[in-house]
């Protein structure tokens, strides 16, 4: 047995994942931790962490998104 064995076995049996960790970039001050990510009226995930970046002049964040709902852009 090893750490993560159950997760790996589940992925092998199902053949896919349901959620992905996705990077986000938005105008300064628009992202915050715990915020819902929406496509139209449908909630597809949650921002897990966010920061305003002076270097990039925008908010950068990470979100956990359902595979069916999210696409780049």
N, C-alpha and C positions, 0 to 999 in steps of 0.2 A: 504494500500500500504506500501511496505517496500523497503529498498535499495536492489537491486539485484533481485527483483521480476520478472522483464522482462526476465532476463537471466535464472532464474530457470524455468519459464514458457516455454521458448524456448527449454531448455533441456528436459523437460517433454514431449513436443509435438514431438520433433525429435527423442528422445530416445538415443542420443549419443552426444559426443563432437567432434569437428574437430581438435582441437589442445590441446597439453598437455605441462605442464612445466616439463622439464627433467633435471636432474643433469648430468654434464659432467666432465670427468677427462681425462687429456691429458698431454703429456710431457711439462715441464716448458717452458713458453714463446710462446706456440702455440695457446692459446685461447685469444680472445679480443672481447670486446663489439661490436656488429654490424656485426660480421663475419658471413658469410653464413655457414650453416651446410649442407653437401652434403652426399648422398649415391650414389656412382658412379658419374654420370653426373647430377643427379637430386637434386635440392635444396629442402630440406625438412623443413628448418627453419632458425632461426637466434639466435645467442648467445645474450642474453639480459644483462648478466653481467659475468665478469670473474676476477680472481685474481690468482697470483702465490703464492702457499702455501709452505713455508719452512718446515712446520710440515709434510706434506704429500709428499714433493719433486715433486710436479706436479702442473699443472694449474687446477683450479676448476672453474666451471661455471654453469650457468643456461641458458637453451635455450627453446624457444617455438617452438615445432615441430609438424608437421602435423601427425595425428594419422596413416594414411596409410603408411607414409614413414619411421617412426622410430621404432626401436626395441632395447632392451638392448644390449650393446656391441658396 
